[in-house]
Amino acid sequence: MQTDSPSAVEHQTRPAVYVGVLVDVPLPGVFDYRWPFDTAPQVGESVVVPWGTKSVWAWVWEVRPSPAAGVDKARIRDVLSRIEQAPILEKRWRDLLEFASRYYHHPLGACVADALPRVMKHLGKDATAPAALRKWDKRQREGTGQASAASGAPAQEPILNSEQQAAVDALCRRDCFSVTLLHGVTGSGKTEVYLRAIAHHVGLGQQCLLLLPEINLTPQVEAYLTSRLPGLRIATLHSNLADGARATRWLAAQAGQLDLIIATRLGVFTPMPRLGLIVVDEEHDASYKQMEGLKYSARDLSIMLGRIHDAPVVLGSATPSLETWHRVKNEQYALLQLTQRAAAGAQLPSVELIDTRINRTQDGLTQAAMDAIRDVLAQGMQALVFLNRRGYAPALTCNACGWVADCKSCSAHMVWHRVDRQLRCHHCGHASRVPVRCPTCGNQDLSAFGRGTQRVEEALQQLFPKAGLLRIDADSTRGKTGAQDAFAAAHGDAVDILVGTQMVAKGHDFQRVKLVVALNVDASLFSHQPKAAERLFAQLMQVSGRAGRTGGAGRFLVQTGYPEHALFACLKKQDYEGFARHELSLRKEAGIPPFAFQALLRADHKKLDVAMAFLRDARDMAYEHIASMTVPDSEFINVCDPVALTVVRVAKVERAQLLVESSSRQLLQSLLTDWLAQLSAMRTPARWFVDVDPTEI
């Protein structure tokens, strides 16, 4: 229910109480309001306040006997009402959001709104709507309606090998904040180690949080944990949930009615008062970085969350991020290793490089790859063809005049989706029909340039007409249950050949896959992105791990025109440590993360000149701030010149950025605090934002 404001006469008889509230607006700090109620305010409670001519949802963040210094009391307005149905935001949850706001330089009110279930944010746009409030109150009373709790006997418990048992024993001894990297080869049974550690901590009366990089991994992991631990109260949280379901689970977690939350990156903002263990699976994955609004890293915030709750944090991966590996080598994180596969007789697949300079391709496949697929099908097993490019072809061209189908709103080619008979921009989403003739010269002989998963699927259907084919990518898995249905089919006997993008590369335990073939991997070898090689190596190691997980010899074939590249030398030996050592030496020489810290300032406008002019002014301001700072001789801080992005125009908006880097995280944060405050006071038509610890530059 809402508690309305008392009359003015009653208000004058009591000592004034003031509250600082947060509102979902792009402005820093709290806003002062007078507290007109008999009962004292609680920090973390929800209220309705006047904001201009509207009434909006807000959160009490401070309580004090007088307004902030410099605020005119006569202009302070009263809180309109209290939202008693909404939960009190607990202190440790607020501490995490305050840290995120400071570190990522995002307004605290907007951080809180982004972290809460969308229901509360929507109510903020119409906070006085009785129907909306009744729905929220009903969800709160319903409690844990969405939690999973399997009945019946638990599934058979596998016998741990010595490395797994040692890892479980070590994690069960962790009873306070620490960070441990569980570095296990693909198929080494990391999930079983997580399960045993989770069961131990739940047995102590604690709650656990398990983060996964992608939504399509949650059904498989939830089913496994539920079957093994049937008494556990489990719920999943991800962005595909309906607003009501997410709100119900969020509230149940805060009330302590759930033992385990399995979630994607947004799960780091789930309030869990008895949190005792945090697990971040596939910690290297770029999906843990949020790219809109509050641009946070869920992996990094998980570590801060563990520190706040004094709870151990486990980072798991077969290919850890180089930042994590660097901290392990510097003894900032502990290390547990699983060097062998868990299934009896299972071995890591052999890695074979096929030189496409010598072996010509037909429809993107070499003869060696086609022969290998044919052999696997003859054995009644599955083959997986990996190509991280969806659509039929990345471009449609005219051989007569050189015309290329480009997006009118973006500086990018339109991708040909032959199944839908469309050209589609993968940046802005614009779609159009495929032209029957060249719009420039009228030539009807238009050609596909390059290959996507649809084109490879078509080629495989022609080469192996009796084989059951299944394509898994963002196009084939649309709909609420599209991905879940596709992966269920992939585990069945009717599918002989899987064709997929990065969606199939990690986490999935395909029992029948004996062969993996990787196509078109060379572009990342020469990318301007500093992390391109790291991501390619991780991607190839992960997708290779889908082969031979249940025993027998698995094979991984990589078609490349550069088999002598250092990355492939490490890949052939499945040598992550060798690759990390080589890549870290290059990064140290270049002075880039993890040996430096970075932030990007990006500006967007319909005219590139406007965005660049703002960034040049911002650069000059940064120079002035740096000149006034005390920078030790052993440290550096540098501001680069602004540049346009590689894909400069998206949805008719031109984009540019400048990079700030420093050898010291503290120096970088100090500059950002003062510099961004000055930029906020500027008047500019450009839209701008900052990205701390960017994953792409």
C-alpha positions as CSV (number, residue, x, y, z in Angstrom):
1,M,0.0,0.0,0.0
2,Q,1.0,3.6,-0.4
3,T,1.1,5.9,2.6
4,D,0.0,9.4,1.7
5,S,1.6,12.7,2.9
6,P,0.0,14.2,6.1
7,S,-1.5,17.6,6.2
8,A,0.5,20.8,6.3
9,V,-0.7,21.6,9.9
10,E,0.5,18.2,11.2
11,H,3.8,18.7,9.3
12,Q,4.5,22.0,11.1
13,T,4.3,20.4,14.6
14,R,7.2,18.0,14.1
15,P,10.9,18.5,13.7
16,A,11.9,18.5,10.1
17,V,13.5,15.3,8.7
18,Y,15.2,15.3,5.3
19,V,16.0,12.5,3.0
20,G,18.4,12.2,0.0
21,V,16.7,10.1,-2.6
22,L,17.8,8.5,-5.9
23,V,15.8,8.9,-9.1
24,D,16.4,7.1,-12.4
25,V,17.9,10.1,-14.2
26,P,21.3,10.7,-15.8
27,L,22.4,13.0,-13.0
28,P,24.8,12.3,-10.2
29,G,24.1,12.4,-6.5
30,V,21.0,12.3,-4.4
31,F,18.2,14.8,-4.3
32,D,16.8,16.4,-1.1
33,Y,13.2,16.0,0.0
34,R,11.4,16.7,3.2
35,W,10.1,13.7,5.1
36,P,6.5,14.5,6.2
37,F,5.5,11.2,7.8
38,D,5.1,10.2,11.5
39,T,7.3,7.1,11.2
40,A,11.0,7.4,10.6
41,P,12.3,6.8,7.1
42,Q,14.4,3.7,6.4
43,V,17.4,3.8,4.1
44,G,16.7,1.6,1.1
45,E,12.9,2.0,1.1
46,S,10.9,3.1,-1.9
47,V,8.9,6.3,-2.1
48,V,7.1,8.5,-4.6
49,V,8.4,12.0,-5.1
50,P,7.5,14.9,-7.3
51,W,9.9,15.4,-10.2
52,G,9.1,18.4,-12.3
53,T,5.4,18.0,-13.1
54,K,5.5,14.2,-12.6
55,S,5.4,11.8,-9.7
56,V,8.2,9.2,-9.9
57,W,9.5,6.2,-8.0
58,A,12.6,6.9,-5.9
59,W,14.7,5.2,-3.3
60,V,15.7,6.7,0.1
61,W,19.5,6.7,0.2
62,E,20.3,9.1,3.1
63,V,18.5,10.3,6.2
64,R,19.6,13.6,7.9
65,P,18.2,16.4,10.1
66,S,18.9,19.1,7.6
67,P,19.3,19.3,3.8
68,A,22.7,19.2,2.1
69,A,24.9,22.3,2.3
70,G,23.9,25.0,-0.1
71,V,20.3,23.7,-0.7
72,D,17.5,26.2,-0.2
73,K,15.0,24.8,2.3
74,A,12.2,26.9,0.9
75,R,12.6,25.0,-2.5
76,I,12.6,21.5,-0.9
77,R,9.5,19.5,-1.7
78,D,7.8,16.8,0.3
79,V,8.0,13.1,-0.4
80,L,4.5,12.2,-1.7
81,S,4.1,8.7,-0.4
82,R,5.9,5.5,0.8
83,I,5.7,2.3,-1.3
84,E,5.3,-0.2,1.5
85,Q,4.9,-3.1,-0.9
86,A,8.4,-2.7,-2.3
87,P,11.4,-4.4,-0.5
88,I,13.9,-2.5,1.6
89,L,17.2,-2.5,-0.4
90,E,19.7,-4.1,2.0
91,K,23.0,-2.4,2.9
92,R,25.4,-4.8,1.2
93,W,23.3,-4.6,-2.0
94,R,23.5,-0.8,-1.8
95,D,27.3,-1.0,-1.2
96,L,27.8,-3.0,-4.4
97,L,25.8,-0.4,-6.4
98,E,27.7,2.5,-4.9
99,F,31.0,0.8,-5.9
100,A,29.7,0.2,-9.4
101,S,28.6,3.8,-9.7
102,R,32.0,5.1,-8.6
103,Y,34.1,2.7,-10.6
104,Y,32.2,2.9,-13.8
105,H,31.3,6.6,-13.4
106,H,27.6,6.0,-14.0
107,P,24.8,8.0,-12.1
108,L,23.9,6.0,-8.9
109,G,20.2,6.4,-9.5
110,A,20.5,4.9,-13.0
111,C,22.7,2.1,-11.6
112,V,20.0,1.2,-9.1
113,A,17.2,1.3,-11.7
114,D,19.3,-0.9,-14.0
115,A,20.0,-3.4,-11.3
116,L,16.3,-3.8,-10.1
117,P,13.7,-6.0,-11.8
118,R,12.1,-4.0,-14.7
119,V,8.8,-3.9,-12.9
120,M,10.1,-1.3,-10.4
121,K,11.7,0.7,-13.2
122,H,8.4,0.7,-15.1
123,L,6.5,1.8,-12.1
124,G,8.9,4.7,-11.9
125,K,7.3,6.1,-15.0
126,D,3.8,5.9,-13.5
127,A,4.4,5.5,-9.8
128,T,0.8,6.2,-8.7
129,A,-0.9,3.6,-10.8
130,P,-2.9,1.4,-8.4
131,A,-3.0,-1.5,-10.8
132,A,0.7,-1.7,-11.1
133,L,1.2,-1.5,-7.3
134,R,-1.3,-4.3,-6.7
135,K,0.6,-6.5,-9.2
136,W,3.9,-5.8,-7.4
137,D,2.3,-6.5,-4.0
138,K,0.9,-9.8,-5.3
139,R,4.3,-10.9,-6.6
140,Q,5.9,-10.1,-3.2
141,R,3.3,-12.2,-1.3
142,E,3.6,-15.1,-3.8
143,G,7.3,-15.6,-2.7
144,T,9.2,-18.4,-4.4
145,G,6.5,-19.6,-6.8
146,Q,9.2,-20.0,-9.6
147,A,11.9,-22.0,-7.8
148,S,12.8,-25.4,-9.1
149,A,12.9,-28.3,-6.6
150,A,13.0,-31.8,-8.1
151,S,11.3,-34.7,-6.4
152,G,12.4,-38.3,-6.2
153,A,15.8,-39.8,-5.8
154,P,18.8,-37.9,-6.8
155,A,20.7,-38.8,-10.0
156,Q,23.7,-41.1,-9.6
157,E,26.7,-39.4,-8.2
158,P,29.8,-39.7,-10.4
159,I,33.1,-40.8,-8.9
160,L,35.6,-37.9,-8.8
161,N,39.1,-38.4,-10.0
162,S,42.0,-37.3,-7.7
163,E,42.2,-33.8,-9.2
164,Q,38.5,-33.1,-8.9
165,Q,38.5,-34.4,-5.3
166,A,41.4,-32.1,-4.4
167,A,39.6,-29.1,-6.0
168,V,36.4,-29.9,-4.1
169,D,38.3,-30.3,-0.8
170,A,40.1,-27.0,-1.3
171,L,36.9,-25.1,-2.2
172,C,35.0,-26.5,0.8
173,R,37.7,-25.2,3.1
174,R,37.2,-21.6,1.8
175,D,35.1,-19.9,4.4
176,C,36.0,-16.2,3.8
177,F,36.7,-13.9,0.9
178,S,39.2,-15.3,-1.6
179,V,39.4,-15.6,-5.4
180,T,40.3,-19.0,-6.9
181,L,40.8,-19.9,-10.5
182,L,39.6,-23.4,-11.4
183,H,41.6,-24.0,-14.6
184,G,40.3,-27.2,-16.1
185,V,40.6,-28.5,-19.6
186,T,37.3,-28.9,-21.6
187,G,35.4,-31.9,-20.3
188,S,37.4,-32.1,-17.0
189,G,34.2,-32.0,-14.8
190,K,34.3,-28.4,-13.6
191,T,30.5,-28.4,-13.2
192,E,30.7,-31.4,-10.9
193,V,33.3,-29.5,-8.8
194,Y,31.0,-26.5,-8.6
195,L,28.1,-28.8,-7.6
196,R,29.9,-30.3,-4.7
197,A,31.1,-26.9,-3.4
198,I,27.6,-25.5,-3.7
199,A,26.1,-28.5,-1.8
200,H,28.7,-27.9,0.9
201,H,27.9,-24.2,1.3
202,V,24.2,-24.8,1.2
203,G,24.6,-27.4,3.9
204,L,26.1,-24.6,6.1
205,G,22.9,-22.6,5.6
206,Q,24.4,-20.3,3.0
207,Q,23.1,-19.1,-0.4
208,C,25.1,-19.6,-3.7
209,L,25.3,-17.7,-6.9
210,L,26.4,-19.4,-10.2
211,L,26.9,-17.1,-13.2
212,L,26.9,-18.4,-16.7
213,P,27.9,-16.4,-19.8
214,E,24.8,-17.2,-22.0
215,I,21.1,-17.8,-21.5
216,N,21.1,-21.0,-23.6
217,L,23.4,-22.7,-21.1
218,T,21.0,-22.2,-18.1
219,P,18.5,-25.0,-18.9
220,Q,21.3,-27.6,-19.2
221,V,23.0,-26.6,-16.0
222,E,19.7,-26.2,-14.0
223,A,18.6,-29.6,-15.1
224,Y,21.9,-31.2,-14.0
225,L,22.0,-29.5,-10.6
226,T,18.3,-30.1,-9.9
227,S,18.6,-33.8,-10.7
228,R,21.7,-34.2,-8.6
229,L,20.5,-32.1,-5.6
230,P,16.7,-32.5,-5.6
231,G,16.1,-30.7,-2.3
232,L,17.9,-27.5,-3.5
233,R,15.7,-24.5,-4.0
234,I,17.0,-23.2,-7.4
235,A,15.9,-20.4,-9.6
236,T,17.3,-19.0,-12.9
237,L,17.6,-15.3,-13.7
238,H,18.2,-13.9,-17.2
239,S,16.9,-11.2,-19.5
240,N,14.5,-13.5,-21.4
241,L,12.3,-13.9,-18.3
242,A,9.0,-12.1,-18.1
243,D,9.1,-9.1,-15.8
244,G,6.8,-10.8,-13.2
245,A,8.9,-14.0,-13.1
246,R,12.1,-12.1,-12.6
247,A,10.6,-9.9,-9.9
248,T,9.3,-12.9,-8.0
249,R,12.6,-14.7,-8.1
250,W,14.5,-11.6,-7.1
251,L,12.2,-11.1,-4.1
252,A,12.5,-14.7,-3.1
253,A,16.3,-14.5,-3.2
254,Q,16.3,-11.4,-1.1
255,A,14.0,-13.0,1.4
256,G,16.4,-16.0,1.7
257,Q,13.9,-18.4,0.2
258,L,16.3,-19.7,-2.5
259,D,19.5,-21.7,-2.0
260,L,21.0,-21.2,-5.5
261,I,20.6,-18.6,-8.2
262,I,21.8,-19.6,-11.7
263,A,22.0,-16.5,-13.8
264,T,23.6,-14.6,-16.6
265,R,25.5,-11.3,-15.9
266,L,22.5,-9.5,-14.4
267,G,22.5,-12.1,-11.6
268,V,25.4,-10.3,-9.9
269,F,22.8,-7.7,-8.7
270,T,20.6,-10.3,-7.0
271,P,20.3,-9.6,-3.2
272,M,21.2,-12.7,-1.2
273,P,21.5,-12.0,2.5
274,R,23.2,-15.4,3.3
275,L,25.5,-15.4,0.3
276,G,28.4,-17.9,0.9
277,L,29.8,-18.8,-2.5
278,I,30.0,-17.2,-5.9
279,V,31.0,-19.2,-9.0
280,V,31.7,-17.5,-12.4
281,D,31.8,-20.2,-15.1
282,E,33.6,-19.5,-18.3
283,E,35.0,-16.3,-16.6
284,H,36.9,-15.3,-19.8
285,D,33.7,-14.8,-21.8
286,A,33.1,-11.4,-23.3
287,S,29.3,-11.8,-22.6
288,Y,30.0,-10.9,-18.9
289,K,30.6,-7.3,-20.1
290,Q,27.4,-5.2,-20.3
291,M,27.6,-2.8,-23.3
292,E,24.6,-0.6,-22.6
293,G,23.7,1.7,-19.7
294,L,25.9,0.8,-16.8
295,K,28.9,-0.8,-18.6
296,Y,29.9,-3.2,-15.9
297,S,31.9,-6.5,-15.9
298,A,29.8,-9.1,-14.0
299,R,33.0,-11.1,-13.4
300,D,34.7,-8.1,-11.8
301,L,31.6,-7.1,-9.8
302,S,31.3,-10.7,-8.6
303,I,34.7,-10.3,-7.0
304,M,33.7,-7.1,-5.3
305,L,30.4,-8.8,-4.2
306,G,32.5,-11.6,-2.6
307,R,34.6,-9.0,-0.8
308,I,31.4,-7.3,0.5
309,H,29.9,-10.5,1.8
310,D,33.3,-12.0,2.9
311,A,32.5,-15.0,0.6
312,P,34.8,-17.1,-1.6
313,V,34.7,-16.5,-5.4
314,V,35.5,-19.2,-7.9
315,L,36.4,-18.3,-11.5
316,G,36.2,-21.3,-13.8
317,S,37.6,-21.7,-17.4
318,A,39.6,-23.9,-19.7
319,T,40.9,-20.7,-21.3
320,P,41.1,-18.0,-18.5
321,S,41.2,-14.4,-19.4
322,L,44.8,-13.1,-19.5
323,E,43.9,-10.6,-16.8
324,T,42.9,-13.5,-14.5
325,W,45.9,-15.6,-15.5
326,H,48.2,-12.6,-14.8
327,R,46.8,-12.3,-11.3
328,V,47.3,-16.0,-10.7
329,K,50.9,-15.6,-11.7
330,N,51.3,-12.6,-9.3
331,E,49.7,-14.8,-6.5
332,Q,46.7,-12.5,-6.2
333,Y,44.4,-15.4,-7.0
334,A,44.7,-19.0,-6.0
335,L,45.0,-21.7,-8.6
336,L,43.3,-25.2,-8.8
337,Q,43.9,-27.2,-12.0
338,L,42.1,-30.1,-13.7
339,T,44.4,-31.5,-16.4
340,Q,42.5,-34.5,-17.5
341,R,39.0,-35.3,-18.7
342,A,36.5,-36.6,-16.2
343,A,34.9,-39.4,-18.3
344,A,36.6,-42.7,-18.3
345,G,38.8,-43.1,-21.4
346,A,38.0,-39.6,-22.6
347,Q,41.0,-37.7,-24.1
348,L,41.4,-34.2,-25.5
349,P,40.9,-34.3,-29.3
350,S,43.8,-34.3,-31.7
351,V,44.3,-30.9,-33.4
352,E,45.0,-30.9,-37.2
353,L,45.7,-27.8,-39.3
354,I,44.6,-27.9,-42.9
355,D,46.6,-25.4,-45.0
356,T,44.0,-23.8,-47.4
357,R,46.9,-22.5,-49.6
358,I,47.6,-26.1,-50.6
359,N,44.2,-27.7,-50.1
360,R,41.6,-25.9,-52.2
361,T,38.1,-25.5,-50.8
362,Q,34.7,-26.5,-52.3
363,D,31.8,-24.6,-50.8
364,G,34.1,-23.6,-48.0
365,L,35.2,-27.1,-47.1
366,T,38.5,-28.8,-48.0
367,Q,38.5,-32.4,-49.2
368,A,40.2,-33.5,-46.0
369,A,37.3,-31.9,-44.0
370,M,34.7,-33.6,-46.1
371,D,36.4,-37.0,-45.8
372,A,36.6,-36.6,-42.0
373,I,32.9,-35.8,-41.8
374,R,32.1,-38.8,-44.0
375,D,34.1,-41.1,-41.7
376,V,32.3,-39.9,-38.6
377,L,28.9,-40.4,-40.2
378,A,29.9,-43.9,-41.1
379,Q,30.6,-44.6,-37.4
380,G,27.1,-43.3,-36.5
381,M,28.6,-40.3,-34.6
382,Q,28.1,-36.6,-35.0
383,A,30.2,-33.9,-36.6
384,L,30.2,-30.2,-35.7
385,V,31.1,-27.5,-38.2
386,F,31.9,-24.2,-36.6
387,L,31.6,-20.9,-38.4
388,N,31.2,-17.7,-36.4
389,R,29.2,-15.9,-39.0
390,R,25.5,-16.2,-39.4
391,G,23.5,-15.6,-42.6
392,Y,24.1,-17.0,-46.0
393,A,26.9,-14.6,-47.1
394,P,28.4,-11.5,-45.5
395,A,27.8,-9.5,-48.7
396,L,25.9,-9.5,-52.0
397,T,27.9,-8.0,-55.0
398,C,27.6,-7.4,-58.7
399,N,30.4,-8.9,-60.7
400,A,29.8,-6.5,-63.6
401,C,30.1,-3.1,-61.9
402,G,31.4,-3.9,-58.4
403,W,28.2,-2.8,-56.6
404,V,27.9,-4.1,-53.0
405,A,24.6,-4.1,-51.0
406,D,25.3,-1.6,-48.2
407,C,23.1,-0.5,-45.3
408,K,21.7,3.0,-45.9
409,S,21.9,3.7,-42.1
410,C,25.3,2.1,-41.3
411,S,28.8,2.0,-42.7
412,A,28.5,-1.7,-43.2
413,H,27.5,-4.3,-45.7
414,M,24.0,-5.9,-45.6
415,V,24.2,-9.6,-44.9
416,W,22.4,-11.9,-47.3
417,H,19.9,-14.2,-45.4
418,R,18.9,-16.6,-48.2
419,V,16.4,-18.5,-46.0
420,D,14.4,-15.4,-45.3
421,R,15.1,-13.9,-48.8
422,Q,16.3,-10.8,-47.1
423,L,19.3,-8.5,-46.9
424,R,19.8,-7.7,-43.2
425,C,22.1,-5.3,-41.3
426,H,23.6,-6.9,-38.3
427,H,24.2,-3.5,-36.7
428,C,20.9,-1.7,-36.9
429,G,18.6,-4.5,-37.8
430,H,17.3,-2.9,-41.0
431,A,16.0,-5.5,-43.5
432,S,15.1,-5.3,-47.2
433,R,14.2,-7.7,-50.0
434,V,17.0,-9.1,-52.1
435,P,17.1,-7.2,-55.5
436,V,16.5,-9.2,-58.6
437,R,19.0,-7.1,-60.5
438,C,21.9,-4.7,-59.7
439,P,20.4,-1.3,-58.9
440,T,23.5,0.4,-60.5
441,C,23.9,-1.4,-63.8
442,G,20.9,-3.7,-64.1
443,N,23.0,-6.9,-64.2
444,Q,20.9,-9.9,-62.9
445,D,23.9,-12.0,-62.1
446,L,24.5,-11.0,-58.4
447,S,26.9,-13.1,-56.4
448,A,27.4,-14.0,-52.7
449,F,30.7,-12.9,-51.3
450,G,32.0,-15.0,-48.4
451,R,30.1,-17.6,-46.4
452,G,27.8,-17.7,-43.4
453,T,26.2,-20.6,-41.6
454,Q,23.2,-20.8,-44.0
455,R,25.5,-21.2,-47.0
456,V,27.6,-23.9,-45.3
457,E,24.4,-25.7,-44.2
458,E,23.2,-25.7,-47.8
459,A,26.6,-27.1,-49.0
460,L,26.5,-29.9,-46.5
461,Q,23.0,-30.8,-47.4
462,Q,24.2,-31.3,-51.0
463,L,27.3,-33.2,-50.0
464,F,25.6,-35.4,-47.4
465,P,21.9,-35.7,-48.5
466,K,21.0,-38.5,-46.2
467,A,22.5,-36.9,-43.0
468,G,20.3,-35.1,-40.5
469,L,21.5,-31.5,-40.3
470,L,20.8,-28.9,-37.7
471,R,21.9,-25.2,-37.8
472,I,22.2,-23.4,-34.5
473,D,22.7,-19.6,-34.6
474,A,20.8,-16.5,-33.7
475,D,18.6,-16.8,-36.8
476,S,17.5,-20.4,-36.3
477,T,16.8,-20.1,-32.6
478,R,14.4,-17.2,-32.5
479,G,11.5,-17.4,-30.2
480,K,11.2,-17.9,-26.5
481,T,12.2,-21.6,-26.5
482,G,14.1,-21.7,-29.9
483,A,17.5,-22.2,-28.4
484,Q,16.3,-24.7,-25.8
485,D,14.5,-26.8,-28.5
486,A,17.5,-26.7,-30.8
487,F,20.0,-27.9,-28.2
488,A,17.5,-30.6,-27.1
489,A,17.4,-31.8,-30.8
490,A,21.2,-31.6,-31.0
491,H,21.5,-34.2,-28.2
492,G,19.2,-36.6,-30.1
493,D,20.0,-39.4,-32.6
494,A,18.3,-37.6,-35.6
495,V,21.1,-35.0,-35.9
496,D,24.2,-36.1,-37.6
497,I,25.9,-32.8,-38.5
498,L,25.7,-29.6,-36.4
499,V,26.4,-26.3,-38.0
500,G,26.8,-23.4,-35.6
501,T,28.3,-20.1,-34.4
502,Q,29.8,-19.4,-31.0
503,M,26.5,-20.5,-29.5
504,V,27.7,-24.1,-29.8
505,A,31.3,-23.4,-28.8
506,K,31.2,-23.6,-25.0
507,G,29.5,-25.4,-22.1
508,H,27.4,-28.0,-24.1
509,D,28.1,-31.6,-23.4
510,F,27.4,-33.2,-26.8
511,Q,27.7,-36.9,-26.2
512,R,28.1,-38.1,-29.8
513,V,30.3,-35.4,-31.3
514,K,33.6,-36.9,-32.5
515,L,34.7,-34.4,-35.0
516,V,34.8,-30.6,-35.0
517,V,35.7,-28.6,-38.1
518,A,36.5,-24.9,-37.8
519,L,36.1,-22.6,-40.9
520,N,37.1,-19.0,-41.7
521,V,39.2,-18.4,-38.5
522,D,42.0,-16.3,-40.0
523,A,40.4,-12.8,-39.9
524,S,41.0,-12.6,-36.1
525,L,44.7,-13.2,-36.5
526,F,45.2,-9.7,-38.0
527,S,42.5,-7.7,-36.2
528,H,43.3,-4.3,-34.7
529,Q,41.5,-5.3,-31.5
530,P,44.2,-6.1,-28.8
531,K,42.1,-9.1,-27.5
532,A,41.4,-10.6,-30.9
533,A,44.1,-13.3,-30.6
534,E,43.1,-14.2,-27.1
535,R,39.4,-14.5,-28.1
536,L,40.2,-16.6,-31.1
537,F,42.4,-19.0,-29.1
538,A,39.7,-19.3,-26.4
539,Q,37.0,-19.9,-29.0
540,L,39.0,-22.6,-30.8
541,M,40.0,-24.3,-27.6
542,Q,36.4,-24.2,-26.4
543,V,34.8,-25.5,-29.6
544,S,37.4,-28.2,-29.9
545,G,36.3,-29.4,-26.4
546,R,32.9,-30.4,-27.8
547,A,34.7,-33.5,-29.4
548,G,35.3,-36.8,-27.7
549,R,33.8,-35.9,-24.3
550,T,32.6,-39.5,-23.6
551,G,35.6,-41.5,-24.6
552,G,37.3,-42.5,-27.8
553,A,39.4,-40.4,-30.1
554,G,38.1,-37.0,-31.0
555,R,39.4,-34.8,-33.9
556,F,39.5,-31.1,-34.3
557,L,40.3,-29.8,-37.8
558,V,41.1,-26.1,-38.4
559,Q,41.2,-24.7,-42.0
560,T,43.7,-21.9,-42.2
561,G,45.9,-20.1,-44.6
562,Y,48.5,-19.4,-41.9
563,P,49.3,-22.7,-40.2
564,E,52.7,-21.4,-39.1
565,H,51.2,-18.7,-36.9
566,A,52.3,-18.9,-33.2
567,L,48.7,-19.2,-32.0
568,F,48.2,-22.4,-34.0
569,A,51.4,-23.9,-32.6
570,C,50.0,-23.6,-29.1
571,L,46.6,-24.8,-30.2
572,K,48.0,-28.0,-31.7
573,K,49.6,-28.8,-28.3
574,Q,46.5,-27.6,-26.4
575,D,49.0,-25.4,-24.6
576,Y,47.1,-22.6,-22.9
577,E,50.0,-21.7,-20.6
578,G,52.3,-21.3,-23.6
579,F,49.9,-19.1,-25.4
580,A,49.3,-17.0,-22.3
581,R,53.0,-16.6,-21.8
582,H,53.6,-15.5,-25.4
583,E,50.6,-13.1,-25.4
584,L,51.4,-11.6,-22.1
585,S,54.9,-10.8,-23.2
586,L,53.6,-8.9,-26.2
587,R,51.1,-7.0,-24.1
588,K,53.8,-6.1,-21.5
589,E,56.0,-4.7,-24.3
590,A,53.0,-2.7,-25.7
591,G,51.9,-1.5,-22.3
592,I,48.3,-2.6,-22.6
593,P,46.1,-4.6,-20.1
594,P,46.8,-6.3,-17.9
595,F,49.9,-4.1,-17.6
596,A,47.9,-0.9,-17.9
597,F,44.3,0.3,-17.3
598,Q,42.1,1.9,-19.8
599,A,38.9,3.9,-20.3
600,L,37.1,5.0,-23.5
601,L,35.3,8.2,-23.9
602,R,32.8,7.8,-26.8
603,A,30.7,10.5,-28.5
604,D,27.8,10.0,-30.9
605,H,26.1,12.5,-33.2
606,K,24.5,12.6,-36.6
607,K,27.5,14.5,-37.8
608,L,31.0,13.1,-37.2
609,D,32.5,16.5,-37.0
610,V,30.4,17.4,-34.0
611,A,31.4,14.2,-32.2
612,M,35.1,14.8,-33.0
613,A,35.0,18.4,-31.9
614,F,33.6,17.4,-28.5
615,L,36.3,14.7,-28.1
616,R,39.1,17.2,-29.0
617,D,37.8,19.6,-26.4
618,A,37.6,16.7,-23.9
619,R,41.2,15.7,-24.7
620,D,42.4,19.2,-24.1
621,M,40.6,19.3,-20.7
622,A,42.2,16.0,-19.8
623,Y,45.6,17.4,-20.6
624,E,45.0,20.2,-18.2
625,H,43.9,17.9,-15.5
626,I,47.0,15.6,-16.0
627,A,49.3,18.7,-15.8
628,S,47.9,19.4,-12.3
629,M,48.3,15.8,-11.1
630,T,51.2,14.3,-9.3
631,V,52.3,11.4,-11.4
632,P,55.3,9.4,-10.1
633,D,58.2,8.9,-12.4
634,S,57.5,5.2,-12.5
635,E,53.9,5.7,-13.7
636,F,52.2,7.1,-16.7
637,I,48.9,8.4,-17.8
638,N,48.1,9.1,-21.4
639,V,45.2,10.5,-23.5
640,C,45.1,9.5,-27.2
641,D,43.7,11.6,-30.0
642,P,40.1,11.0,-30.9
643,V,39.4,8.6,-33.8
644,A,36.3,7.4,-35.7
645,L,35.1,3.9,-34.9
646,T,35.8,1.2,-37.5
647,V,32.1,0.9,-38.2
648,V,31.6,4.7,-37.9
649,R,27.9,5.0,-38.7
650,V,25.2,2.8,-37.0
651,A,21.5,3.7,-37.4
652,K,22.4,7.1,-39.0
653,V,24.6,8.0,-36.0
654,E,28.3,8.7,-36.4
655,R,30.6,7.4,-33.6
656,A,34.0,8.4,-32.4
657,Q,36.1,7.8,-29.3
658,L,39.3,8.6,-27.5
659,L,41.3,6.2,-25.3
660,V,42.8,7.1,-21.9
661,E,45.3,4.7,-20.4
662,S,47.5,4.6,-17.3
663,S,49.9,2.3,-15.6
664,S,47.9,2.9,-12.4
665,R,44.3,2.2,-11.7
666,Q,44.2,4.8,-9.0
667,L,45.7,7.5,-11.4
668,L,43.1,6.6,-14.0
669,Q,40.2,6.8,-11.6
670,S,41.5,10.1,-10.2
671,L,41.6,11.7,-13.6
672,L,38.2,10.3,-14.6
673,T,36.5,11.6,-11.5
674,D,37.5,15.3,-12.0
675,W,37.5,15.2,-15.8
676,L,34.1,13.7,-16.3
677,A,32.6,16.1,-13.8
678,Q,33.9,19.0,-15.9
679,L,32.6,17.3,-19.1
680,S,29.1,17.0,-17.5
681,A,29.0,20.7,-17.1
682,M,29.7,21.3,-20.8
683,R,27.0,22.1,-23.2
684,T,27.4,19.9,-26.3
685,P,24.9,18.4,-28.9
686,A,26.9,15.2,-28.9
687,R,25.8,12.2,-26.8
688,W,28.7,10.9,-24.8
689,F,29.6,8.2,-22.3
690,V,32.6,6.5,-20.7
691,D,33.5,2.8,-20.7
692,V,35.9,1.8,-18.0
693,D,37.9,-1.4,-18.7
694,P,36.6,-1.6,-22.3
695,T,36.7,-5.0,-23.9
696,E,37.0,-3.5,-27.4
697,I,38.9,-0.3,-28.5
